[in-house]
Amino acid sequence: MSPPASAAGAAASAASKTRILVVDDDADLLRLLSLRLNAAGHAVTAVASAEEALARLDVLRPQLVLSDVRLPGLDGLQLFDAVQTRYPGLPVILLTAHGTIPDAVDATLRGVFSYLTKPFDGKDLLAAVDRALAVSTAARPAAGNKPRDAWREEIVSRSAVMDEVLAEARLVAAGDASVLIRGESGSGKELLARAIHRAGPRADGPFVAVNCSAIPEALLESELFGHVKGAFTGAVTNHRGLFQSAHGGTLFLDEIGDMPPALQVKLLRVLQERQVRPVGAQQSIAVDVRILSATHRDLEAALASGEFREDLYYRLNVVTLTLPTLAERREDIPLLAQHFLQRLASKYHKKLNGFAPDALSALATAAWPGNVRQLHNVVEQVCALATAPLIPLALVQRALRVPTVEVLTYAEARRRFEHDYLVGLLKLTDGQVADAARLADRNRTEFYRLLQKNGLTPGLFRSESPDGDSDAAAQQPPVAG
């Protein structure tokens, strides 16, 4: 028997395995299934009931569920229904000793990936598992598996809510359907669009992005569809539009909700005919592009008000993906902050190790109305101003525009008040101790003791006399008799 692996090695090995949740009330079969799947390189979690499986689901985040049909309490089909409600892309394989053709048909119609009757051949089981994992939206490889995971490498996340979005994105990327990405400003809509492009069959083609709200209406048509020489004043040469530039690849229309109504009609025609006609041209040009679009606007409200065309809406919104706000994925904040810090440290030629614990806590609990873009901005500010390898709380609070509140002990507050009070008196009296003592209602001897206690020298507060000399004698305390 080989020696046991180290804790770190075991953790890395487990992280690289696909996670399978196995459910069966037969302890012997549960043990047999676990042995076979573990031997095939999978990480198995075995439970005896559907209720326990559902309790484990959110924490375990399996890539496949393998369940008996006949279970105490909820049965396998009820478990499947619950899984599909929470994780629509998670495949379920059902096992039963009581399988019939009608049962298999019913299970298949409801969306069960596969249905195996006991006793089953081990090779058939593993083949079904491999097929299910191949289509599982949850079967995202470990981060260390660079070749398969490179499609989403720009998106740094470990939160469950982002995992769901990325799983759906990976699934829809395989086809050519138009995708509408919704999310607040700064939530990473273009990054997700680029990830979908890289994960799809057009990955080798161009990815072209345009912000529909950033280009004046008079120029947007020419920018999208191109123009020919002489089409309008200033058109001194032919110009290829973005549709032609994206031929064979993906065109990302950001802030599509801000597109002017007149251009919405022309965009719809292009999507229907798969042809563009440059401004001033007599003939159309065939284009082959996949359309991804994004908006932070409520398009349903725009439809109701007549600001956005319904027919265009349904052309663009074949599949909808909604990005969470940064506040909805707070567990990603430390990960993102450290990621940005390391990238920006190189930009500013600084050696920065990380954030102090209280600084990281301030980042994790901030409001983040500007989402990931605002977090990047905050981290860049602290990088630019940092003078030590560890980013302190005060620097983070400054970047967040949070006032620094210093809570003093009573003794320290009293000491600071006494010091500042004495300084104020000496400034007011031009360093004349007798006058300052009189204003403070203290005798000169006691006042000198207070000055000595606070390290204050009266002469430093005096203006020079007309002849350039200061009254040095007045700086000395009186000699006690």
C-alpha positions in Angstrom: 0.0 0.0 0.0 1.3 3.4 -0.9 2.0 5.9 1.9 -0.7 8.3 2.7 -0.6 11.7 0.9 0.1 14.9 2.8 -2.8 17.1 3.8 -2.0 19.6 1.1 -1.6 16.9 -1.6 -4.9 15.3 -0.6 -6.6 18.7 -0.8 -5.2 19.4 -4.2 -6.2 16.0 -5.4 -9.7 16.3 -4.1 -10.1 19.7 -5.7 -9.2 18.3 -9.2 -11.8 15.5 -9.0 -15.4 15.7 -10.2 -17.9 15.6 -7.3 -20.7 13.1 -7.3 -23.5 12.9 -4.8 -24.7 9.3 -4.4 -28.1 8.6 -2.7 -29.3 5.1 -1.7 -30.8 3.6 1.4 -29.1 0.3 0.8 -25.8 0.6 2.8 -24.1 -2.3 0.8 -24.9 -0.8 -2.6 -23.9 2.7 -1.4 -20.5 1.3 -0.4 -20.2 -0.5 -3.7 -21.1 2.6 -5.8 -18.6 4.7 -3.8 -15.8 2.2 -4.3 -16.4 2.0 -8.1 -16.7 5.8 -8.6 -13.7 6.5 -6.3 -11.6 4.0 -8.3 -12.6 5.8 -11.5 -11.2 9.0 -10.1 -14.3 10.8 -8.8 -14.9 12.3 -5.3 -18.0 10.7 -3.9 -20.3 11.9 -1.1 -22.7 9.1 -0.1 -26.0 9.7 1.8 -28.9 7.5 2.6 -31.9 9.8 1.9 -33.1 12.5 -0.4 -33.6 14.9 2.5 -29.9 14.5 3.4 -28.9 14.9 -0.2 -30.8 18.2 -0.5 -29.1 19.4 2.7 -25.7 18.7 1.3 -26.4 20.1 -2.2 -25.5 23.8 -1.6 -22.4 23.1 0.4 -21.1 20.2 -1.8 -21.9 21.7 -5.2 -21.8 18.3 -6.9 -21.4 17.9 -10.7 -23.6 14.9 -10.8 -26.3 13.3 -8.6 -26.7 9.5 -8.7 -29.8 8.3 -6.8 -32.0 5.3 -6.2 -35.7 5.8 -7.1 -37.2 4.1 -4.1 -36.1 6.0 -1.0 -37.6 6.6 2.5 -39.4 9.9 2.6 -38.9 11.8 -0.7 -38.3 9.4 -3.6 -35.7 9.7 -6.4 -38.1 11.6 -8.8 -39.0 14.1 -6.1 -35.3 14.6 -5.4 -34.8 15.1 -9.2 -37.6 17.8 -9.2 -36.0 19.6 -6.3 -32.5 19.5 -7.9 -33.8 20.9 -11.1 -35.6 23.7 -9.4 -32.3 24.8 -7.7 -29.7 23.8 -10.3 -31.3 23.3 -13.7 -28.1 22.2 -15.4 -27.2 19.5 -12.8 -27.7 16.0 -14.4 -29.3 13.3 -12.4 -29.0 9.5 -13.0 -31.6 7.3 -11.4 -31.1 3.7 -10.3 -33.9 1.2 -9.4 -34.5 -2.4 -8.9 -38.1 -1.9 -10.0 -37.6 -0.3 -13.4 -40.2 -0.6 -16.1 -40.5 0.9 -19.5 -43.2 3.4 -18.4 -41.1 4.5 -15.5 -38.1 5.1 -17.7 -40.1 7.0 -20.3 -41.7 9.2 -17.5 -38.2 9.9 -16.0 -36.8 10.8 -19.4 -39.7 13.1 -20.2 -39.2 14.9 -16.9 -35.5 15.5 -17.8 -33.7 12.7 -15.9 -30.3 12.3 -17.7 -30.2 8.5 -17.5 -32.1 5.6 -16.0 -30.3 2.4 -15.0 -32.0 -0.8 -13.7 -30.4 -2.9 -11.0 -28.5 -5.0 -11.2 -26.4 -2.9 -13.6 -23.0 -3.5 -15.2 -20.2 -1.4 -13.7 -19.0 -0.4 -17.2 -22.5 0.8 -18.1 -22.7 2.8 -14.9 -19.3 4.5 -15.6 -20.2 5.2 -19.2 -23.4 6.9 -18.1 -21.5 8.9 -15.5 -19.0 10.1 -18.1 -21.8 11.1 -20.5 -23.5 13.1 -17.8 -20.4 14.9 -16.6 -19.7 15.8 -20.2 -22.9 18.0 -20.3 -23.0 19.0 -16.7 -23.1 22.8 -16.3 -21.6 22.3 -12.9 -18.7 20.3 -14.2 -16.3 23.2 -14.4 -12.7 21.9 -14.1 -10.5 23.0 -11.3 -8.7 26.3 -11.6 -5.4 24.5 -12.0 -6.6 22.8 -15.2 -5.6 25.7 -17.4 -6.4 24.5 -20.9 -10.1 23.7 -20.1 -10.6 26.6 -17.6 -9.0 29.3 -19.7 -12.3 30.5 -21.1 -13.3 32.2 -17.8 -9.8 33.0 -16.4 -10.5 36.8 -16.3 -13.5 36.2 -14.0 -12.2 35.7 -10.4 -14.8 34.1 -8.2 -15.6 31.3 -5.7 -19.2 32.3 -4.9 -22.0 29.9 -5.5 -24.2 32.5 -7.2 -21.4 33.3 -9.7 -20.7 29.6 -10.2 -24.3 29.2 -11.4 -24.0 32.1 -13.9 -20.8 30.7 -15.2 -22.2 27.2 -15.5 -25.1 28.5 -17.6 -22.7 30.6 -19.6 -20.6 27.6 -20.4 -23.6 25.7 -21.5 -25.0 28.4 -23.7 -21.6 29.1 -25.2 -21.6 25.8 -27.1 -24.4 27.0 -29.4 -25.0 30.2 -31.4 -28.0 31.6 -29.6 -28.1 35.3 -28.8 -27.5 36.1 -25.2 -28.7 39.1 -23.2 -26.5 39.8 -20.2 -28.2 41.8 -17.4 -26.5 43.4 -14.5 -25.7 46.7 -12.8 -23.0 49.0 -14.1 -19.6 47.7 -13.1 -20.7 44.1 -12.5 -18.6 42.6 -15.3 -20.9 42.2 -18.3 -18.2 42.5 -20.9 -16.0 40.1 -19.1 -18.8 37.5 -19.2 -19.4 38.2 -22.9 -15.7 37.6 -23.6 -15.8 34.4 -21.6 -18.8 33.1 -23.6 -17.0 33.9 -26.8 -13.8 32.1 -25.7 -15.9 29.0 -24.6 -17.8 28.7 -27.9 -17.0 27.5 -31.4 -16.2 31.0 -32.6 -13.3 31.4 -30.1 -10.8 31.7 -32.9 -12.8 34.5 -34.6 -12.8 38.1 -33.6 -14.5 39.5 -30.5 -15.8 43.1 -31.2 -17.4 45.2 -28.5 -19.2 48.5 -28.9 -21.0 50.6 -26.2 -24.2 51.8 -27.8 -24.6 54.7 -25.4 -21.0 56.0 -25.9 -21.4 56.8 -29.7 -23.5 59.7 -30.9 -26.6 58.6 -32.8 -25.4 60.3 -36.0 -22.3 58.1 -36.0 -23.6 54.8 -34.6 -25.1 53.6 -37.8 -21.9 54.1 -39.7 -19.9 52.5 -36.8 -22.1 49.4 -36.8 -22.8 48.9 -40.5 -20.0 50.9 -42.2 -20.3 53.4 -45.1 -19.0 53.9 -48.6 -16.9 56.8 -49.8 -19.0 59.9 -50.4 -22.0 58.7 -48.4 -21.9 61.9 -46.3 -19.7 64.9 -45.7 -16.4 63.6 -44.3 -16.7 60.1 -45.7 -13.5 60.3 -47.7 -12.9 56.5 -47.8 -14.9 53.3 -47.5 -15.3 52.2 -43.9 -16.0 48.6 -42.7 -18.5 48.5 -39.9 -18.3 46.5 -36.7 -20.6 43.8 -38.1 -18.1 43.2 -40.9 -15.1 43.4 -38.5 -16.8 40.7 -36.3 -17.5 38.4 -39.3 -16.9 34.8 -38.1 -16.8 35.8 -34.5 -18.9 37.7 -31.9 -20.3 41.2 -31.7 -21.0 42.5 -28.2 -23.5 45.3 -28.1 -23.1 46.8 -24.7 -25.9 49.1 -23.2 -28.3 47.9 -26.0 -31.1 49.5 -24.1 -29.8 53.0 -25.0 -29.9 52.3 -28.8 -32.0 55.0 -30.6 -35.3 53.7 -32.0 -34.4 54.4 -35.6 -31.3 52.2 -35.3 -33.3 49.4 -33.5 -35.3 48.9 -36.8 -32.1 48.6 -38.9 -30.4 46.3 -36.3 -33.5 44.0 -36.4 -33.3 43.8 -40.2 -29.6 42.8 -40.0 -30.4 40.1 -37.5 -33.2 38.8 -39.6 -31.4 38.9 -43.0 -27.8 38.3 -41.7 -26.8 41.0 -44.1 -25.6 44.6 -43.6 -25.9 47.5 -46.0 -23.3 50.2 -45.4 -24.5 53.8 -45.4 -24.6 55.0 -49.0 -24.2 51.5 -50.5 -26.5 50.0 -53.1 -25.9 46.3 -52.2 -25.9 44.4 -48.9 -23.0 42.3 -47.6 -23.5 38.9 -45.9 -22.2 38.7 -42.3 -21.9 35.8 -40.0 -21.7 36.9 -36.4 -23.0 35.8 -33.0 -24.8 38.6 -31.1 -24.2 39.1 -27.4 -25.8 42.1 -25.8 -25.9 43.7 -22.3 -27.9 46.3 -20.4 -28.3 47.7 -17.0 -31.7 49.1 -17.9 -35.1 47.5 -17.3 -36.0 46.5 -20.8 -39.4 45.3 -19.9 -40.2 48.8 -18.7 -38.7 50.2 -21.9 -41.0 47.9 -23.9 -44.0 49.1 -22.0 -43.1 52.7 -22.7 -42.4 52.1 -26.4 -38.7 53.0 -26.0 -37.5 49.5 -27.1 -38.9 47.4 -29.9 -40.6 44.1 -28.8 -39.5 42.2 -31.9 -35.8 43.2 -31.4 -36.1 42.3 -27.7 -37.0 38.7 -28.5 -34.3 38.5 -31.1 -31.6 39.5 -28.6 -33.1 37.8 -25.6 -33.0 34.2 -26.6 -31.1 33.4 -23.4 -30.8 35.7 -20.4 -27.9 35.7 -17.9 -28.1 37.9 -14.9 -24.9 38.9 -13.1 -25.1 39.4 -9.3 -24.0 42.7 -7.7 -20.7 42.6 -5.8 -22.8 42.9 -2.6 -24.5 39.6 -3.5 -21.2 37.8 -3.8 -19.3 39.2 -0.8 -17.2 36.0 -0.4 -15.5 37.1 -3.7 -14.3 40.5 -2.3 -11.1 39.3 -0.6 -10.3 37.1 -3.6 -10.9 40.0 -6.1 -9.0 42.5 -3.9 -5.9 40.3 -3.7 -6.1 39.6 -7.4 -6.3 43.3 -8.3 -3.6 44.1 -5.7 -1.1 41.7 -7.3 -1.8 43.0 -10.8 -1.6 46.6 -9.9 1.5 46.2 -7.7 3.4 45.4 -10.9 2.0 48.4 -12.6 3.1 50.7 -9.9 6.4 48.8 -9.4 5.7 48.1 -5.7 6.0 45.0 -3.6 2.6 44.7 -1.9 1.8 41.5 0.1 -1.8 42.1 1.0 -4.3 43.8 3.2 -4.3 44.1 7.0 -7.1 42.1 8.5 -9.2 45.2 9.5 -8.6 46.7 6.0 -9.9 43.5 4.4 -12.9 43.5 6.7 -13.6 47.1 5.7 -13.6 46.0 2.0 -15.8 43.0 2.7 -18.5 45.1 4.4 -18.5 48.2 2.2 -21.7 49.0 0.2 -20.1 48.8 -3.3 -22.7 50.7 -5.4 -20.1 50.6 -8.3 -19.6 46.9 -8.0 -16.4 45.2 -9.2 -15.3 48.3 -11.2 -15.4 50.4 -8.0 -13.5 47.7 -6.1 -10.8 47.8 -8.8 -10.7 51.6 -8.5 -10.3 51.4 -4.7 -7.5 48.9 -4.9 -5.7 51.0 -7.5 -5.9 54.0 -5.2 -4.4 52.2 -2.3 -1.7 50.7 -4.5 -0.7 54.2 -5.7 -0.5 55.6 -2.2 0.9 52.6 -0.4 4.3 53.0 1.4 4.4 49.6 3.1 3.9 46.0 1.9 0.7 45.6 4.0 -2.2 47.9 3.1 -3.6 49.5 6.3 -7.2 50.2 7.2 -6.7 54.0 7.0 -5.7 53.8 3.4 -8.7 51.7 2.5 -11.0 54.0 4.4 -9.5 57.0 2.5 -10.1 55.2 -0.9 -13.7 54.3 0.2 -14.2 57.9 1.3 -15.1 56.7 4.8 -14.0 59.2 7.5 -11.5 57.7 9.9 -12.8 57.6 13.5 -10.2 57.5 16.1 -11.4 56.4 19.5 -9.2 57.7 22.3 -8.9 56.6 25.9 -10.0 59.1 28.5 -6.4 59.6 29.6 -5.1 60.2 26.1 -8.0 62.6 25.2 -7.3 64.6 28.4 -3.5 64.7 27.6 -4.2 65.9 24.1 -6.6 68.5 25.3 -4.1 69.8 27.9 -1.3 70.0 25.3 -3.5 71.8 22.8 -4.9 74.2 25.4 -1.4 75.2 26.6 -0.2 75.7 23.0 -3.2 77.9 22.3 -2.5 80.1 25.4 1.2 80.5 24.5 0.3 81.5 21.0 -2.3 84.0 22.3 0.1 85.6 24.8 3.2 85.5 22.4 4.9 83.1 24.8 4.5 85.3 27.9 4.2 82.8 30.7 2.8 85.3 33.3 0.0 86.3 30.9 -0.7 82.7 30.0 -0.8 81.6 33.6 -3.2 84.4 34.5 -5.6 83.4 31.7 -5.4 79.8 32.9 -6.1 80.9 36.5 -2.9 79.2 37.6 0.2 80.5 39.4 3.4 80.7 37.4 5.1 77.8 39.2 2.2 75.5 38.5 1.9 76.7 34.9 5.7 76.0 34.4 5.2 72.5 35.7 2.4 72.0 33.1 4.6 73.3 30.3 7.4 70.9 31.3 5.0 68.0 31.6 3.9 68.6 28.0 7.4 69.4 26.6 6.6 73.0 25.7 9.1 75.8 25.7 7.6 79.3 25.9 10.4 81.0 24.0 9.4 79.1 20.9 6.2 81.0 20.8 7.7 84.5 21.1 8.1 87.0 18.4 11.6 88.5 18.3 12.1 91.9 20.0 12.8 95.0 17.8 16.5 94.6 18.3 16.4 90.9 17.3 16.8 89.5 20.8 14.3 87.5 22.7 13.6 87.7 26.4 15.5 84.5 27.3 15.1 85.2 31.0 11.3 84.9 30.8 11.7 81.2 29.5 13.1 80.1 32.9 10.8 79.1 35.7 11.2 81.1 39.0 13.6 79.7 41.6 11.7 78.5 44.6 12.7 80.3 47.8 
